[in-house]
Amino acid sequence: MRRSKWWLFVVLTVCWGSGAAFGASRLPVTVRGDAIYIGDSVVISFQRTLRVPDDGRRWDLPPGLGRFPIRRVDDYASRVPASWRRQGGVIIPMYQREALWIDFRSSQGPAAVKVAAGMINALTGDSWSDRLSPRQDYLVVPDQPWLDGFNTGRGAVRQFVAMPLGSGGTVEGQLTGQERYGGIQIMVYPAKEFWRDRFGEQGKGSSLGSAQGSPGMGLGEGGKISQRIAEDSYGYDTWDQRRPGRIYVHIVNGRLWRAITGEPLPPTPIRFETYQQYHFPWSDIFDEGDEGWGSGAPAPKPKGWTYDRVPVDDDDLVRDGDW
């Protein structure tokens, strides 16, 4: 089996951020370790893997090679752009040599999950909407344990790979002609109480414009991977759209990660030798010249930014913002 389905769950009791678009009792969002907890059942992590060749072939699922670290935007508010402070959420770093897949776990019944990149729905290619569509523009967890890329239909996805904003290489840029947002947007909708009582705790299943002021990264399409999107067997009316939980995930390269957090970029197991092991081609763009991250001098500070970390005393709460 490529990825283990065993996990531990932490019971969280927290409050979530403000906003008037939905009911008063919205799902709490917190970060613990390198995982995001939304509500009392859905746990999300971002897993690094190899970039499969973009050669027209359909590849099997590549291996999971460890989680990406996660930090909250509010812990570094003096060093991030104003737009990030407005959007809230979290930050993750990526090497160009890495691809990303999203791991979903659920412990207390099913949930509907929308995933977007640069405010473009990863399943349909439509612009972001806070509402679910009856034609299923969402995943169902735990039936869908992971998502590796943009849905192309016919049992395949195009792999999530990081692209600098302003490069024109993101899906957002290709579809809208602008790269304003970048990052990943995730929204979780719990089952209505009636359905939660019915399913019980175990659930049903097993468990381009310029980028001014936007120094982060977005997601582009990589190679093709075999992956089916599970149909919603519970039904559209199962999901409670009055009290979702959501999070904005900002993506940065290693140098910006160091400039914002003051931390070295955590070592990655993905190197030239790893690509050789799996008989995948190595590209010159993967050789970023940043092997010294974590051992060399601090990265240059962006103008007006500092290294002082200001922890937010709210027990790992992730603030939602305006996006």
Secondary structure, DSSP 8 states (H G I E B T S, - for coil): --S----------------SSS-SS---EEEETTEEEETTTEEEEEEEEE----SS-EE-------B---EEGGGGGGGS-HHHHHHB-EEEE--TTEEEEEEEEESSS-EEEEEEETTEETTT--B--SS--TTT-SEEETTS-EE-EEEEETTEEEEEEEEETTSS-SHHHHHHS--S--SEEEEEEEB-HHHHHHH-TT-SS------TT--SEEEEEEEEEE------SS-GGGB-TTS-EEEEEEEE-HHHHHHHH-------S--HHHHHHTT----GGG--S-TTTTTSS-----TT--------SSTTB--B---
